[in-house]
Amino acid sequence: MHYILGRVLATKYPTLFQDYSPQQIYVVSTDLNRTIMSAYSQLYGIYQGKGGAYPDNFPVGDLSRPPFADQDLVNKSMDKVANMESYLPFNVQPVPVHTLTDAEDQLLAERPESCPILNSWTDSMFDDKKVLDMMGVLNDTIDTLKQRGYVVNTSWDMWNLGDTLECNYAQNLSYPYEIEYQDSVYNASKFFFEWFTMYMFSGTYNNTALYQYHLLTRIYNDLNSFRTGKTSLKAELFSAHDTTVSGLLNAFNITTPDCLYANWKAYASGKDEAPYPNCIYPSFAS
């Protein structure tokens, strides 16, 4: 998915991604395997493995020989690619992906360790009145799940089921507890997963402001630097989480917990159209 998205970006913005230059492209990821892999997959899609940093006549020979103790093994490895113009296939240049530890990351971290008061606020919302009221709205779904063997005791139980459905859908796996794609239980569980996640990270003004402050400031400063000619960067890519994107969408009043609820309620009542068509939760590869 990220590879294809990279190809789409390269086609949509050819002047940004025609050739790789470390002075023009900067990539940042959270320090998790899945987000780092997503970044590399998307970069490979953008550049198709062609870094462009090495000339076509990059020398093949001793300059490419690694100082490895077993030179016979080195020679065999070099012989396998001796017919190539370069020992770097397609002159590929790996694009660096920069990361920060959770303790340092104020830009993209889901729960930044440097802001304990924010995490405390978020923890206090897990079972607040709005969450309990929403669980009450889903009583019929919760009862059906109990009859099928899945007992929902907390909001996290409902969230975990929705998360499982999202992941199974992405991997083309079957669903548990007799759930079928887009049946009423599927839709209700998926809605709660999206609503609850959105509410936890941007359900209040303070949460939205604190979670998004550093990222919005970074984006604003980078755009301003480009506008005033103070940077050579053409593009900056961030590889993070659905919560990162959802917070931005909420900050600009595009997708909010309230509009997600209004859309789900409309579909659950049999309507064909959502009252807020642009209110969409950011899922995979967002």
Summary of the structure (lengths in Angstrom):
residues: 286
radius of gyration: 23.8
end to end distance: 10.0
largest distance: 71.9
contacts: 793
relative contact order: 0.12
helix: 53%
strand: 5%
